[in-house]
Every structure is written in structure tokens, then in C-alpha cells.
């Protein structure tokens, strides 16, 4: 810091000397002119020398006015700073100053015309001041010239360091980016005069962050400088950027900013199983769709780039299992597609694969990243319930079968290696009338009560099979019992039959057609024979004709009806059972 102060002071004095050399001599234009002597050429005379009479001031062409003056900013010392002089001193002349800062910031020596800066100036607060100077007669205070305007410019010195007004900065760039790829751009500002000297000419450089990043010294664009930057090795970098004025030369002021650069992920890593062989023990009674184990292929990438799918690509009886992906943990879940049977197969060996869902051709050579592993499944024996030989049974029995007759049998076995004995029972909720019994040891079903097909044609009962060694292991089977028909029901007239005949009825006339029904099974059809009851069999007035099927007709066979009543009431007919 002391050295920088010395450099700034040296620059200041250099500027002061330059202003003094170039400006002050030109400001010494005299205004001592004589009054016009009335000569023909209209020329003006200068000030008469002593002894030649009274000195008279005469208006002359203004030759002292400047367009502008200069004063260095930030200069301070024990005495006011001489900015410039408007004239050579003269006894009869006085000078007055007006305008911006007159009397407060700037003062004029009324006798000498010297203008001084009374305060320390800052160009960044105000770069120039507009003032007016006027010459007057010192004795009469009468103006000798109109006021003349001029400008005092505050000359810049390098007193402001560059500033990064928008920092700290944050930027992202994909990992594995090519060298020269743009990361971000930073911008610094300098309050010094951009058109005077190099005080505001900035040059950018990296103080921290090499060799990973570089920066263009003029545009401040930060770029990748190192090939193969891997997010999985390092994700974040802190880059310190410096902006230095004076074109970066010695003595320039500088400011810094930090840029946090984060590498974003690309799919440059394949999934990788944590081990080559996984072993699981699965109970044989595991339910379908239940998880039998989990595997994990780790991926160093993150997000979508780390998503993988799992599949079974080889193995014995691979259709027994399937594998899916847990969307939260990205684990492979081994699920059961078909039931396991310890007694049939005690182990399985599968080959599984994990593959990335998405991939980047520049890292994966045109195909997804993959990895494989072996899964060995050991089936554990479970105490399974008995298994019936059939899922359901169908039994048939005639309705006249005697009680205690065996009508069928069910059978179940314990599938476990221990092979526990089985006991059979009828679920009485399905046999409320207790029409059937079962032998607890061999599963034979017997008739407990007579059956009537015309009352119940079907009986559905449930039989349970229970292990002797473990009563909690129970299986059930449905037994459907069909009652078969026998001819145990006499025919019946379908309705009451009464016939009426007028007294003038003719022989051969059909008087009435009757029909009968039978409650027995009609699948094979019924054939009925109709006849008059024995007490009417000798009646000469009527006869019965059997038609094919279940109906018959009654005919009148009298030539002349010998009854006096207009209507003849017939007696009821009684059909008889025809036995083939």
C-alpha cells in the first residue's frame, strides 16, 4: 500500500507539471491598453509610460479569455492549488469570478487574476465546472469587459479500483466439456475517466482456479482449460478473478470477484453391481408377486443419468421369477411369478442384467452401459397345508340308496417331506341337515339320511383336511353330490277334469282331452296308459282313446243318448301307471 501511494503521488505531480507547462504561459496575455488617440487607422495605444501624462485605460480586444483550465482531482496540500491565471497583474484592474463553485471551491485573486482551487476535488463526483470571469476598474468598479465564460475540468487520476458489482457469481458447465468451452462472463466497472489515460482500462486474470479454467483478459469470458474434468471426482470449483486497471500495468488498481463453478452430470458412468453373486433364501410359501430379494447396481452418475432397468437374461426356469426396478432406490426387486415347491426344486440360478435407461453416445459408444451378476435362490421348506387330489369332487347317488352306503371318497396328502397323517371332516355349515358322514381317516363319504331327488337334486358340502401334527394346516375341497332319479312317483292328472255333453251329442264326438304328469325325472320321457276305473269299465256310453304321449281323449259312442237331462256329467277318470 505505501508503494501504491507513492506511485499515485508521482502521477499527480506529473500531471500538475504538464498543466503548468502547457497552460500557464499562454494565460499571461496583458490587458494594459491605452485610450484611442483618434488616429485614422483606429489603432489602439498601449499604456503610456511614466512622465507622459495620466495613464488612461482603454477598451481593447479581449486576449486573456481561456476556453478551459485543468486541475487534478484528489490533490491536497497546505496551500490552495493554482488552477490558472486570467491576466498579468495591473494596478488599475481587478478581477471577479462567478459561476459554479465560485467563492467556495474556486477563488480568484482580484489583483493578480490567479484562480485557486480551495478544496480537494473528486472527478467522479463532478468532472467540470463552468465559471465566468470579469475585469473591472479597481477604482470605479466599472466593468471593462463583459463576463467571459470558461470551464475548469477536473483531471482524472487513477483513484478508483475496479469493482464487480454483480458478484459473487455462480455458473454451471457439463462435466467432461471440451477445452475452450465458455463457462460464464464476468464484468467489472471502474469509476475513473474511460477516455483519459488508462485509469479505466481493465485487464482480467485468474488468481485462483488454474489449471482448470482460463479467462480472456479483455472480454472476461471464463473458459474450460483442462480436459476431462470429472464431476464424480470433484463437483465444485472456486475461481477468483482479478480486474486490474491501467491496462494491467504496474501501479494499477485491482478488484476481485469469486465465481463458483459447478460441474453438471453427464451419463459417463455405467451401472455396476456391488458384487458378482447374490444369494437369497426364499420360503416356498412366498406369495406370488412378493419380493424375494433386492439387488443394486450402483451408478456414479446422478438423477436421470443414474436410472437403470433390470432384467433376467438367463438361468434355469427363469419364468419362475421376474425383476423390476424400485423407482425410489433404483434397486432391482426379485419377484415370484409362479409358486415354489421345495419338494420339487430346492434351488435356482439366475443371471441378471442392469442397463442405463438413457445414454450419451459420446460416452457409451452407441450402446447402453450394462453390467451382469448371478443370483442364487435357495428354496426353504415350509409347513404347507394338505393338498386334495382334486380341487373339487362330483359324486352321484340314487335317491333310494340305503343309509350308511358309501357314496364316494376324497383324498388329500401332506406335501411336506414329513408327510403328516390327515384327518377329514365335513363342514356342518354346508350340511345343516346332516345328511352325510365322512370317515376321518380315509375320507369315505357315507349316506346318513335317505335322499329324495324330488326335494333336493343337488347337495354341496365342504370337506376339510387337517394335518395331525399341525392342526393349523387345513385345506378345503367342495364335494358336489347329485341325487339320481328312480321311478318312485305315480302319475297325476295335471288338473281336475270335468266334461259336459249336450243331450243330442253324436257318437264318436270327443268330449274331453286329459293329461297327466310325473314328478320323476322326465329326461327319458314318460308314456302313460289311460283307462276307466274298474267300476266304470262296463259303461256302454263312453270310451277312451290313448294318444301318443301324455294325453288321451274321451269319445261318445252311443247312437242315442237315453238320458232326459240336457247335460251329461262325466265321472272323474283315474289314470293308471303303465309299466313296460
FINU-244353 format. One record per atom (N, C-alpha, C): x, y, z. Coordinates in pm, whole numbers, plus 50000, padded with zeros to 5 digits. Layout:
XYZ
...
END
This chain:
500814987850000
500005000050000
500855012750000
501955014350081
502785026450073
503345028449935
503745017149870
504315018649737
503285023749638
502005018549651
500965023149561
500705037949583
500725042849707
500515057049734
501595065549672
502835060549677
503925068149615
503715069149465
503255057949404
503045058249259
501945068249224
500845068149301
499755077549273
500225091949290
501025095249392
501525108749413
502425113049300
503245103449250
504115106749137
503315110049014
502235102148987
501385105148871
500745118848885
500355122249006
499695135049030
500635146648998
501835146149047
502775157149023
503165158148877
503205146548812
503505146948667
502435154648593
501155151848629
500055158948562
500085173848592
500395177248717
500455191548755
501515198648673
502665192248661
503745198448585
503345200348440
502655190448383
502215191448244
501245203048225
500315204448316
499355215548306
500085228948318
500985229748411
501715242248433
502495246248308
503145236248244
503985239248128
503145243748011
502005237247991
501215239647869
500235251147882
499785253748004
498685263348019
499105276948070
499925277148173
500195289948241
500835300248151
501855296748069
502455307247984
501435313347889
500515305547839
499525310847745
498515319847812
498455319447944
497455327448014
497955341448047
499185344248010
499775357048054
499625367747947
498435369047894
498175379347792
497805392347863
498525403247835
498305415847906
497055422747856
496435430147950
495265438047916
495525453047940
496775456447949
497045470747970
497095477547835
496035484447805
495925491047673
495615505847694
495975514247597
495725528747608
494415532747546
494005544847575
492775550147519
493005553447374
492035553347292
492175556147149
492585570847131
493615573447044
494065587047021
493435593046896
492515586946846
491775592346732
492535591446605
493525583646592
494285582246468
493435575846362
493795578946235
493005574146124
492925558946117
494025552346149
493995537746133
493235530946244
492765538746345
491945532846451
492725523746540
494045524246536
494835515446622
494735520146764
494975511146854
494935514346996
496305515547048
496465524647144
497765526747205
497835519147333
499045515547370
499235508547497
499285518447610
499685513647722
499775521847842
500955531347827
500705544847842
501785554747831
502735553047947
503985555147917
504975553748021
504895565148119
505595563948230
505585574348333
506145587348278
505585598348319
506035611548278
505365616448153
504605607948087
503945611947964
502505616347987
502115617248110
500755621548141
500005610748217
498755613748237
497925604348317
497705591448238
497825579948311
497565566948247
496055564848231
495665562148115
494235560248086
494025545948035
493035538748093
492695525248049
491705526047936
491975519147830
491095519447713
490685505147680
489425503547634
488925490147596
489705484947478
490105472747487
490905466647380
490305453047347
490775446647244
490345433247207
490695423447318
489695415347358
489915405847469
490905395247424
492005394447499
493015384547463
493345375247575
492625376147686
493025368047803
492115356247830
490995355547761
489985345347796
490435331547751
490305321747844
490585307647811
489295300347784
489435290147706
488285281247692
488145271847811
489245266947859
489165257647971
490485257348046
490385253248171
491535251248257
491445237048316
492495232448375
492535218948431
493055219348574
492505210348653
493015208748788
492935193948823
493955188748886
493975174748923
493035171949039
492305160849026
491445156949137
492285151249251
491665151149365
492225144749484
493535151049531
493895162949474
495145169049520
494865177949640
495685176549738
495545184849859
496925188049913
497025199649968
498295203950025
498065215050126
499135220750177
498985231450277
498405244250218
498555246350087
498095258750024
497085255449916
496215265249881
495295262849769
496065259949640
495415252649552
496075248549428
495825259249322
496905263549257
496775273049148
496235265849025
495075270348981
494465264148865
494925271248738
494995284848739
495415292548622
495365307348652
495695315348554
495715329948570
495045336048449
494195345948475
493465351948365
494165364148309
495215369648376
495855381648322
497135384348398
497935393048337
499105398248409
498605409048504
499085409348625
498585419248722
498745433648673
497785441848707
497845456248677
497165463748791
497705475948818
497215483048936
495775487548921
495385490848799
494055496348782
492975485748762
493365473448749
492415462848716
492135454048837
490895449348842
490505439048940
489735428248867
489755416748925
489095405248861
488085399348958
486915396048901
485895389348983
485495376248915
485095366648996
484775352948949
483355349448991
482635343248899
481255338948927
481035325448859
479965318648901
479635305748839
479715294248939
479815282148890
479795270048972
481015269549064
480765269449190
481845268249287
482615280949312
482205292149252
482925304649274
482765309049418
483875312349483
483865316949620
483895305849722
483545293449681
483575282149774
484645272049733
484535267449608
485525257849560
486685265149492
486355275649415
487375283049343
487375297749391
488545303549393
488715317649432
489695324249336
489495337249311
490365344649220
491025356049297
492265357649276
492975369149334
492595381249251
491885390649314
491335401749238
492395410849179
493605410149228
494665418649175
495515411249072
495775398249099
496685391149009
495945383048905
494635379748929
493885371348836
494175356548852
494905352948958
495195338848982
493925331849036
493625320348975
492485312149021
493025300249097
492505298249217
492955287149301
491775277949335
492065265149346
491105255449399
491285254949548
490195257449621
490285258449766
490015245049837
489445235449762
489095222549822
489635211149737
489675199949800
490055187549730
488895183549639
489205181149512
488165178149414
488145163249380
486945158849341
486785144749302
486085144449167
486795139949065
486225139848930
484985130948922
484995120349003
483865111148997
482585117249056
482745127849137
481575135049187
481155145849088
482125153549036
481825163648935
483055165448849
482875163848719
484035163448629
484425177248577
483525187048579
483895200348528
482975210948588
483485223248588
482765234648645
482755245748541
481655252548527
481515263648434
481495276748514
482435285348486
482545298048559
482635309648461
482505321648515
482715333848435
483695342948508
484545349448432
485505359348487
485245372948423
485445383348503
485215396748451
486265406148509
486725415448421
487705425348465
486965438548487
487295445148599
486645458048633
487725468148669
487315480648667
488195491348711
488215490948863
489425490148910
489575488349054
489085500749131
489225512149070
488845524349140
487345527049132
486785524649012
485375528048994
484455515849000
485015503949000
484265491248997
483395489948873
483795497648770
483045496448646
483655485248562
482785476748502
483315465848418
483955471348293
485075465848262
485795469848142
485505460148027
485025448448058
484695438347956
483455430848002
482695425447911
481575416547950
482135403848017
481375397148100
481855384748162
482185374248055
483255367148078
483705356747985
483595343048054
482975333747983
482755320248039
483925311148004
484275302848099
485315292748074
485005280648163
485695269848136
485455257048204
486725252648275
486515248348398
487615241948471
487295227048475
488125219248411
487945204748411
488785198348520
488145189048590
488855181448693
489535169848623
490815170048632
491585159948558
491695147148640
491425135948570
491355122948638
492725118048681
492735111648797
493875103548838
493315089648870
494115080148875
493675066348898
493435064349048
492275068749092
491955067949235
490775058649264
490325051449162
489225041949183
489625028049135
489455018549222
489765004749185
488574998649111
488794989049022
487694982148954
486804974949056
485524974349024
484574967549112
483704958049032
483434946349091
482494936649035
481164938749108
480254945349041
479004949249109
477994937849120
478174927249043
477184916449042
477684903549107
478834904049167
479364891949230
478764889649368
478994878249432
479724866949374
478904859849266
479624853149176
478994847049061
478864831949080
477854826449012
477664811849011
477454807648866
478074796648830
477954791748692
477984776648693
477394770748589
477424756248572
477934752948433
478554741348423
479044736548294
479084721248301
478714714248194
478734699648199
480144694248220
480214683748298
481494677048315
481964671448181
483254668948172
483884663548052
483754672847931
483534685747957
483434695247846
484784697047779
484724700947651
485954703047575
486674715647622
487994715447607
488794727147640
488364738947552
488204750547613
487784762347539
486294765147547
485524756047607
484094758447619
483844769747718
482944778947680
482624790447764
481844785947887
482214791448002
481534788348128
480614799948166
481154812048174
480364823848206
481214836148177
480604847648192
481294860248171
481074869048292
482134875748337
482014884948449
482304899048398
481864909048473
482054922948431
482404931448551
483474939248535
483884948848638
483744962948581
483514972448669
483414986448629
484464994448704
484885005548640
485885014448700
485335028748689
485285035748802
484695049148803
485595059748742
486835056348714
487745066248656
487345069448513
488005080248458
487675085348326
488075075148219
487085069948142
487435059748042
488125065447918
488085078947901
488675084747780
490005091747807
490395092247932
491645098947966
492615088748023
493665086447952
494685077248001
494155062948010
494785055148095
494455040948112
493835037948248
493375048648315
492865046448450
491695036748454
490905036448345
489735027748343
489895016248244
491065014048192
491285002748101
491584990348184
490684980548175
490754968848262
491324956848189
492064949048263
492594936348214
492244925748320
491704914348274
491244903848364
492254892348370
492334886548487
493214874948505
492634866048615
493124853548622
492684843948724
493734843148834
493294845748956
494194844249070
494114830049127
492904824249130
492704810449175
491764803549078
492034790749053
491194783148961
491954777048847
493244778948844
494064772448743
494534758848797
494764749248713
494754749548565
493404745948505
492344746548586
491044741748538
490354751748446
490574764648472
489864774848396
490834785648349
490424792548242
491164803948190
490174815248168
490684827348146
489814838848122
490414847348012
489574852247926
490024861547823
490324874947891
491544880447877
491904892447953
491094904747915
490494904747797
489764916547754
488244915047769
487714903247733
486264901247738
485774895447870
486664890347951
486334884348081
485464871848067
485584864847956
484864852147939
485714840948000
485114833748095
485804822748160
485564810148078
486614802348057
486524790447972
487154778448042
486764766447991
487384754048038
488814753547987
489744750348077
491144749848038
491764736048054
491044726748115
491604713448140
490674702848084
491224693448012
490414682747953
490034672348059
488804666848043
488394655548126
488074659048270
487464670448293
487064673948430
485864665348470
486024657348574
485074646848611
484294651048735
482984652048720
482154655948834
482244646048948
482384633148912
482444622949017
483734624049100
484744630849048
485984633249123
485914646349201
485364656549139
485214669449204
484084676849136
483144681849214
481934687749158
481974702949155
482674709449247
482614723949260
484004729949264
484134741449198
485404748649193
485154763349230
486114768949302
486054783149337
487124790449257
486674799349171
487574806749083
487594821349128
488804826749147
488964840749186
489464848549065
488694858549024
489014866748907
489474880548955
490534885348890
491034898848920
490844907748798
490344919948823
490294930348720
491254941348762
492214944748676
493234954748708
493184965748605
493194978648654
493164989748561
494574993448517
494685004848453
495975009148394
496474998948292
495484991848228
495864981948128
496644970348185
496534968748316
497234957748381
498664960848418
499104973248394
500494976748422
500714979048570
501974979548605
502334981848744
501794995248790
501304995548911
500715007648966
499215008248949
498644999248870
497204999048852
496494993748976
495254997948989
494434993049099
493654980749053
493234972349148
492574959949110
491404956849205
490504948949156
489394943649234
489204928949199
488614921449288
488454907049267
486994902949285
486674891549228
485354885449243
485534870349244
484624863549310
484664848949314
483564843349225
483894832649156
482944825649070
482924811049115
481754806549161
481594792549198
481094784849076
481924775949026
481594768248908
481234754048951
480044749748913
479574736248945
479494727948818
480084716248822
480014707148708
478694699448714
477934699948606
476694692248598
476984678348543
476084669048575
476334655048545
476004651648400
476824642948342
476514636448215
476614621348239
475994613748151
475964599148168
477274593248115
478294594348198
479594589148157
480044577248243
479124571748323
479464560248407
478404549448391
478804536848376
477834525848365
477374521348503
476224514448511
475844508348638
476804496848670
477024494748797
477974484448840
477424477548965
477234464248954
476794456749071
477884456749177
477434457749302
478394458149413
479094444749435
478484433949387
479124420849393
478664412549275
479414402249245
479134394249126
478094383449151
477934379249277
476994368449310
476134372949428
474824371649411
473864374249518
473204361049556
472984359249684
472354347049733
471154350549819
470014344049791
468784346449866
468174333149906
467554333050024
466774321550070
465304325950072
464464318550000
463074322249984
462194310650031
461254313150122
460354302350165
459454298050050
459174285250045
458404280149934
456974285449933
456474290050047
455114295250050
455054310250028
456114316149975
456094330449943
454994333149841
454194343249867
453074346249779
453524351549643
452704349349543
453004354349410
453054369549411
454034374949341
454204389449337
454944395049456
455324386649550
456064391249667
457564391849637
458234400949708
459674402949685
460464391749753
461354385749675
462224375449730
463624380349759
463964392349714
465284397849739
465494410449658
466524417949692
466854430449623
468324430649584
468584435949465
469954437849419
470124452549383
471364457049376
471614471249346
472834472449257
472624478949143
473724482749055
473974497649078
475134500749134
475454514749166
475924522149042
475514534649033
475894543148921
476434556148980
477634559948942
478244571948998
477584584648947
476804583248841
476054594848793
474874597448887
474164608248858
473034612048942
471814614648855
470634615248921
469404618748851
469054608748743
468574613948630
468174605348519
469334597148465
470544602448477
471694595148426
472014582748507
471464581848628
471724570248713
470604559948709
469524562748634
468404553448629
468774540948549
468414529448604
468714516648539
467474507848540
467434498648446
466404488248444
467084474748461
466354465448523
466884452248550
466104441848470
466784431148433
466134420248360
466854407248389
466104396148376
466694382848388
467004378148247
468264375848218
468664372448081
468994357748066
469144350448175
469464336248164
469214329548299
469184316248298
469014308948422
468044297448406
468064288048502
467164276648496
465784280648544
464794277548459
463404280848489
463254295548529
463774304348445
463744318548476
462314324248476
461354316548419
459974321248420
459344320548558
460024314248652
459524313948790
459614327848853
460614335948808
460894348948870
460794360048767
460614372048816
460764384048736
461444394548823
462004404748760
462704415148835
462244428848786
461954437748880
461524451248847
462434461248917
462264474048882
463104484648937
462304492949037
462874494749157
462274503849255
462594518049212
461564526349179
461844539849128
462494548949231
462354545849359
462924554449462
464384551049490
464654538249507
466014534049546
466854529149430
466224527449313
466914522049197
467474508049222
466794500649308
467164486749332
466364477549241
466924465849213
466204455549141
465504446449240
464184444749224
463394436649317
463054423449249
463484412549310
463214399149258
461844394649308
460914392149214
459544388649247
459234374449199
458234368349263
457834354649231
456674355049132
456834347949018
455774347148919
454954334348933
455594323448976
454924310548994
455274304949131
454394296349187
454674290949321
455944282449324
456604282849438
457774274449461
457354261549530
458114251149506
457844238349570
459174232349614
459404232849743
460664227749796
460864213149761
459774205449761
459894191149735
460244188249589
459924197849499
460224195749357
461574201449317
461894213749363
463154220249327
463594229149441
464804226949483
465284233649605
466154245749578
466564248449455
467424259949427
467314263949281
467644276749257
467634282449122
468874291249105
469354292048983
470474301048950
470044309748833
470114322948852
469674332448752
470804341948715
470784346748594
471724357148551
470924369748523
471254380548593
470514393048579
471394403748517
470744413848461
471464424848395
470864438148437
471734447948458
471334461848483
471834470348368
470944478648312
471314487148199
470744500948221
471524511248184
471054525048194
469854527248103
468904535148152
467734538448072
468134547547956
468874558147987
469344567247884
470854566447873
471384571247762
472834570847746
473274581847650
474524585547661
475114595647576
476084588647482
475844589147351
476694581747258
478184584947269
478514597247306
479944600547312
480644593747428
479874588647526
480494581547638
480204566547636
479124562447568
478744548347574
478944540947443
479584547447347
479914540947220
478674535547149
477554542247162
476374538547088
475494528047151
475864522447265
475014512347331
474944515547479
473844511547543
473694514647686
474774508047770
475114514447878
476024508447975
475304496748043
475984485648063
475394473848122
476354467348220
475764459148308
476554450448396
475694438548433
476314427248458
475584415048491
476064409448625
475194401348684
475504394648810
474724381548816
475144372748905
474484359748923
473674360049053
472464354449047
471604353549164
471324338849192
471644334549311
471364320849352
470244321049456
469174313649426
467994313249513
467894299449576
467854299049706
467644286649780
466214286649833
465464275749802
464084274549845
464054268149983
463404274750076
463284269450212
461964261650226
462064250450296
460884242250318
459944249150416
458644248650386
457634254450473
456594243750503
455974244750619
454914235450656
453664239250579
453394231950472
452284235150384
451044227350425
449884232450398
448644225250429
448474213350336
447584204150373
447334192550287
446824196850150
447064188450054
446644191149917
445684180049874
444454183849836
443484174149787
443894169249649
443504157049622
443814151349490
443084158649379
441924164449412
441164172449317
440754185549384
440614195749303
440164208449358
438714207749402
437914199549331
436514197249368
436124183149323
435094177949391
434674164149364
433204164249322
432844154349235
431454152349193
431074137849222
430054136349306
429564123049341
428124121749295
427694109349266
426324106449225
425774095149312
424484096449349
423854086449433
422364085949400
421794073749393
420354072449367
419564076149491
418404080749466
417614085749578
417094074549669
417104062449626
416644051549711
417794044049776
419004050249774
420174043649832
419994042349982
420454031350034
420304028850176
421224037650259
420804040650380
421624048150475
422894040150506
424014047750529
425354042350557
426044036750434
425404038150318
426084033950195
427194043850162
428374038750121
429494047350079
429164052749940
429114065849931
428764071949802
429974078049731
431124078849797
432324084149734
433434086049835
434584091349786
435744093049873
436574104949826
437124112449923
438084123249894
439444119049947
440464125349893
441824121749934
442714134149936
443534135750038
444484146750050
445774141550109
446874148350076
448184144450126
448934156650176
449804154450271
450704164850318
451874165850220
452064177550152
453144178550053
454534179350115
454604181750248
455914182850311
456594169250320
457904170050337
458674157650348
458264149550470
457794156250576
457394149150698
456154140650676
455304144550582
454114136950545
453264133650667
452684143650726
451824141650843
450544134350803
450014125750889
448714119450862
447624130150851
446534126650780
445464136150751
444184131450817
443414141050868
442094138350921
441074146450839
439894139850811
438874145850726
437634149150808
437004160350774
435794164550843
434874171350742
433544170350772
432554177850692
432244190850764
432324201650688
431944214450745
430414214650758
429924213750880
428494212250901
427704224850863
428374235950844
427674247550794
427184245250651
427794235650583
427374232550447
426494220050444
426214213950559
425364202050568
424514203150694
423624212850693
422834215550812
421904203950847
421434196550747
420534185350772
421294172750812
422624173550813
423484162250848
423064149750769
423024151250640
422624140150554
423804131350515
425044136250545
426214128450504
427184127450621
427994117050619
429084114850714
430354111950637
431504113850704
432774110950641
433674103650740
434434094450690
435384087250773
436604096250794
436954099350919
438034108950947
439374103950898
439524090850882
440844085550847
441044083950697
440004079150627
440224076350484
439414085350392
438524094050444
437804103550360
436634097650286
436144085550327
434994079750260
433724086450311
432854090250214
431624097250247
430474087350240
429654087250345
428504078050351
427234086050368
426104078950336
424804084950346
424304083850488
423884095050548
423374094950685
421864095050690
421204100250587
419744100750582
419294097750440
418064092550423
417564089750287
417484102750206
417634101250077
417604112649986
416354112149901
415824123549868
414674124549779
415024134449668
415154129149547
415564137749436
414544148649410
413244145249432
412224154949404
412234166449506
412904164649619
413044175449718
414324183349695
415474176749684
416784183049657
417534174349559
417784179949444
418504172449342
420024173149362
420524184349424
421964186349446
422224189249593
423374184449641
423884187649774
425354191449758
425704203249807
427104207949802
427644209049944
428634201049972
429234201250106
430714204450093
431274209450202
432704212550207
433394202750302
434474196650253
435254187150333
436594193650365
437024192950490
438314198250532
439284186850556
440564189550525
441634180150554
442624187150647
442924181150760
443774187350862
444944178250894
446154184450907
447324176650947
447194172651094
447564160351122
447524155551260
448584162751343
449754165351285
450854171351361
450724186551375
449934192251291
449764206851297
448334210151256
447484212151356
446064214151328
445784227451258
446774236451256
446544249251187
446644247751036
447214236950988
447354234750844
446104227550794
445194235050736
443894229950693
443684233450546
443124223750474
442714226150336
441254222550322
440614228150219
439194225850196
438954221950051
437934213550034
437524209649899
436004209049897
435424212549784
433974212149766
433594198749704
432574192449764
432054179749711
430614182149668
430364180849539
429024182349484
428404168349470
427244166549530
426584153349528
425284154849449
425174147149342
423974147349258
423104135349293
421844137649320
420884126949352
420234122149223
420394109249192
419864103449071
418444098549094
417634099148988
416214096048999
415924081048988
414914076849060
414294063849039
412804066249021
412084056348962
410664057948933
409874054549059
409794064549146
409104062349273
407904071349292
407404077349183
406244086149192
405224082149086
403914080249129
402834077049035
402444089348956
401864086948834
401404098448755
400244105448825
400094118048791
399004126148844
398414134348730
397014135948740
396414144748642
396954158848663
397184165248554
397724178848563
396724188548621
395394184948613
394344193348671
393104184848691
392154190148769
390864183348784
390114183548651
389534172048614
388874171148483
387364168948501
386574177548443
385124176048434
384714179048291
383854170448235
383424172248097
381914173748092
381414181247999
379984183447982
379604180247838
378404173747821
377954169547688
376464172647675
376134178447560
374714180847534
373984167647507
372654167747531
371904155347519
371794150447377
372034159147284
371984154847145
373374152247090
374334149047180
375664145947135
375704134047041
376594134146946
376684123746845
377734113446884
377514100746841
378544090546868
379864094546800
380984091646866
382324094946813
382804108846842
381904116346904
382284130146936
383254130347054
384374138547041
385344140047151
384734148747258
384674143047374
384044150147484
385104157947566
386274151947592
387284158247679
388644152047648
389694160147654
391084155347644
391754157647779
392394147347832
393024148347963
394504145347950
395324150248049
396774147648051
397224145248193
398424139248206
398974135748337
400424140148347
400934141448469
402344144948494
402934134948590
404314134948593
405024125748683
406184133348744
406364133248877
407434140648945
408814134748918
408874122748870
410164116748844
410844123648726
412114120348709
412934126648606
412314124248469
412124134448393
411494133348261
412504133448148
413774132048180
414764132648074
414524122147966
414074110348009
413854099547913
412404098947866
411574108347913
410174108947871
409304099047947
408004101947952
407034093248018
406014088247913
405524075947934
404454070547849
403344065647941
402174071847927
401064068748016
400004060647940
399314051248014
398154043847963
396954048148045
395884052447977
394694057248044
393574046648031
392774045448135
391604036248134
390584041048234
389354036548215
388314039948310
388514031848437
388064037248546
388174029948672
387334017248660
387694007548737
387003994548720
385493995648729
384974004048819
383524004648834
382854011148715
383634017448626
383064023648507
383494016548379
384224005748396
384783999248278
383713993548185
382523990448240
381463984648157
380453995048111
380724007248126
379814017848082
379774017647929
378564015847872
378484014747726
378434028047653
378364038847728
378164051847664
379464059147627
380564055447689
381804062947667
382984053447645
383944058147576
385174050347554
386374059947560
387554054647584
388804062647596
389774058147488
390364068147423
391364065347322
392714070847371
393704062047379
395064066247420
395794071947300
396194084147314
397024090447211
398504088547244
399304091547148
400764090547171
401184101847263
401924098547365
402414108747456
401694108247586
401344120247637
400834121047772
399354124447780
398664125147665
397254129147667
396384117947610
395114118747640
394154109147585
392834116347562
391924110147484
390634116347451
389484107147491
388414113347532
387214105947570
386174108147460
385604097047410
384654097847299
383264093147345
382224098247277
380844093547297
380544082747192
380094070947234
379854060247138
378384055947131
377494063247196
376074059647192
375434064947064
374534057047012
373784061846897
372704071446942
372194068647058
371154077347109
371334078447258
371324090547306
371514092747450
370164091047517
370104082147613
368804078847672
368504086747796
369344097047825
369064105047946
368214117047911
367344120548003
366444131747979
367094145148010
368154145148088
368794158148124
369524163948004
369524177347991
370174183347875
371694181747876
372334180547993
373804179048002
374124166248073
375204160148036
375634147548098
376934149948171
377014147848306
378254149548383
379014136448382
380284137248344
381114125248339
381794123248473
382094111148505
382844107948627
384314110948605
385044112848716
386484115348707
387204103048655
388174104848572
388984093748522
390174091848613
390584079948626
391754076948709
392814070448621
393894078048585
394934071948501
395684061148577
396184051648504
396964040948564
398394041448510
399264037048595
400684036848558
400954025748459
401594029248351
401974019048253
403374014048285
403434001448303
404733995348332
405183987748211
406343991548158
406843984948038
407293970648071
END
